[in-house]
């Protein structure tokens, strides 16, 4: 996102809104930790709070039992904005990136990454996916 007047607050709101929609919960708590990424300054890691339910991590809960890192982000470095031919004193922006498989593992309670790549149709059926499901903007992730 690049525009005039963009702040770290815009980044936090965007990520919080996304995470709440993705996990379909309003009680999501995020924590921003300082970090380093070469194209952002300041850079932050985004952690999501989880609660333990029958020994499993469940994202959400007003008072988290712990934190899980879910993505990296930050404000676009002024040299990157300059390299795009824009005035960094006038334009600001934010960037973020995550592994969508990590988010899916948290959402669906998966504890192993390997089945994502096995190509076993039983895995899709176990988690309630159809091989022909295609998410849409109006239908959402679960459509």
C-alpha positions as CSV (number, residue, x, y, z in Angstrom):
1,X,0.0,0.0,0.0
2,X,1.5,3.3,-1.0
3,X,-0.4,6.6,-0.6
4,X,-0.1,10.0,1.1
5,X,-0.4,9.9,4.9
6,X,-0.1,6.2,5.4
7,X,1.0,5.3,9.0
8,X,1.8,2.2,11.0
9,X,-1.7,2.5,12.4
10,X,-3.1,1.8,8.9
11,X,-0.9,-1.3,8.7
12,X,-2.1,-2.6,12.1
13,X,-5.8,-1.9,11.3
14,X,-5.4,-3.7,7.9
15,X,-3.8,-6.8,9.4
16,X,-6.2,-6.9,12.3
17,X,-9.2,-6.7,10.0
18,X,-7.8,-9.4,7.7
19,X,-6.9,-11.8,10.6
20,X,-10.3,-11.4,12.2
21,X,-12.1,-12.1,8.9
22,X,-9.8,-15.0,8.0
23,X,-10.3,-16.8,11.4
24,X,-13.9,-15.7,11.6
25,X,-13.5,-14.4,15.2
26,X,-13.8,-10.9,16.7
27,X,-11.7,-11.7,19.8
28,X,-8.3,-11.8,18.0
29,X,-5.5,-10.1,19.7
30,X,-2.4,-9.1,17.8
31,X,1.1,-8.2,19.1
32,X,3.6,-6.2,17.0
33,X,7.3,-7.0,17.8
34,X,10.2,-5.0,16.3
35,X,12.1,-6.9,13.7
36,X,14.3,-6.4,10.6
37,X,13.4,-6.7,6.9
38,X,15.6,-5.0,4.3
39,X,12.9,-3.1,2.5
40,X,10.9,-1.8,5.5
41,X,11.7,0.6,8.3
42,X,10.3,0.2,10.9
43,X,9.8,-3.5,10.5
44,X,7.5,-5.6,12.8
45,X,6.6,-9.2,13.3
46,X,2.9,-9.8,13.8
47,X,2.0,-12.4,16.5
48,X,-1.5,-13.6,17.2
49,X,-2.7,-14.6,20.6
50,X,-3.9,-18.2,21.2
51,X,-5.7,-20.1,23.9
52,X,-5.2,-23.7,24.8
53,X,-8.3,-25.8,24.3
54,X,-7.9,-29.5,25.2
55,X,-4.2,-29.2,24.6
56,X,-4.5,-27.6,21.1
57,X,-3.8,-24.0,20.2
58,X,-6.9,-22.1,19.1
59,X,-6.4,-18.6,17.7
60,X,-8.3,-16.0,19.6
61,X,-9.4,-15.3,23.2
62,X,-9.4,-12.1,25.2
63,X,-6.5,-13.2,27.4
64,X,-4.1,-15.2,25.3
65,X,-2.2,-18.2,26.8
66,X,0.6,-17.6,24.3
67,X,1.6,-16.0,21.0
68,X,2.4,-17.4,17.5
69,X,4.2,-15.4,14.9
70,X,2.1,-15.3,11.7
71,X,3.7,-12.8,9.4
72,X,6.3,-10.0,8.8
73,X,5.5,-6.5,7.9
74,X,6.6,-2.8,8.1
75,X,6.6,0.6,6.6
76,X,8.1,0.8,3.1
77,X,11.7,2.1,3.4
78,X,12.1,5.6,2.0
79,X,14.8,4.4,-0.4
80,X,12.3,2.0,-1.9
81,X,9.8,4.9,-2.4
82,X,12.6,7.0,-3.9
83,X,13.6,4.2,-6.3
84,X,10.0,4.2,-7.5
85,X,10.3,7.9,-8.5
86,X,8.2,9.2,-5.6
87,X,9.0,11.8,-2.9
88,X,9.3,9.8,0.4
89,X,8.5,13.0,2.3
90,X,5.1,13.0,0.6
91,X,4.4,9.3,0.0
92,X,4.4,6.5,2.6
93,X,3.3,2.9,2.5
94,X,3.3,-0.5,4.2
95,X,4.0,-4.0,3.1
96,X,3.4,-7.5,4.6
97,X,3.9,-11.1,3.7
98,X,2.9,-14.4,5.2
99,X,2.8,-18.1,4.4
100,X,-0.9,-18.8,3.7
101,X,-0.3,-22.5,4.6
102,X,0.7,-21.4,8.1
103,X,-2.5,-19.5,8.5
104,X,-4.5,-22.4,7.2
105,X,-2.8,-24.8,9.6
106,X,-3.9,-22.5,12.5
107,X,-7.4,-22.1,11.2
108,X,-8.1,-25.8,10.7
109,X,-6.0,-27.2,13.5
110,X,-3.5,-29.0,11.4
111,X,-0.2,-30.0,12.9
112,X,1.8,-31.0,9.9
113,X,2.7,-29.0,6.7
114,X,3.4,-32.0,4.5
115,X,-0.1,-33.1,3.7
116,X,-0.6,-29.8,1.8
117,X,1.7,-31.1,-0.8
118,X,0.8,-34.9,-0.9
119,X,-2.1,-34.6,-3.4
120,X,-4.2,-37.0,-1.4
121,X,-7.9,-36.4,-2.0
122,X,-8.8,-37.9,1.4
123,X,-7.1,-34.9,3.0
124,X,-9.3,-32.5,1.2
125,X,-12.4,-34.4,2.2
126,X,-11.2,-34.7,5.9
127,X,-11.1,-30.9,6.2
128,X,-14.3,-30.3,4.3
129,X,-12.7,-28.9,1.1
130,X,-13.9,-29.6,-2.4
131,X,-11.2,-29.7,-5.0
132,X,-13.4,-27.4,-7.1
133,X,-14.0,-24.8,-4.4
134,X,-12.8,-21.4,-5.6
135,X,-13.1,-18.5,-3.1
136,X,-14.7,-15.3,-4.3
137,X,-14.6,-11.8,-3.0
138,X,-18.4,-11.8,-2.4
139,X,-18.5,-15.4,-1.0
140,X,-15.4,-15.3,1.1
141,X,-12.8,-17.9,2.0
142,X,-15.4,-20.6,2.9
143,X,-17.5,-20.2,-0.2
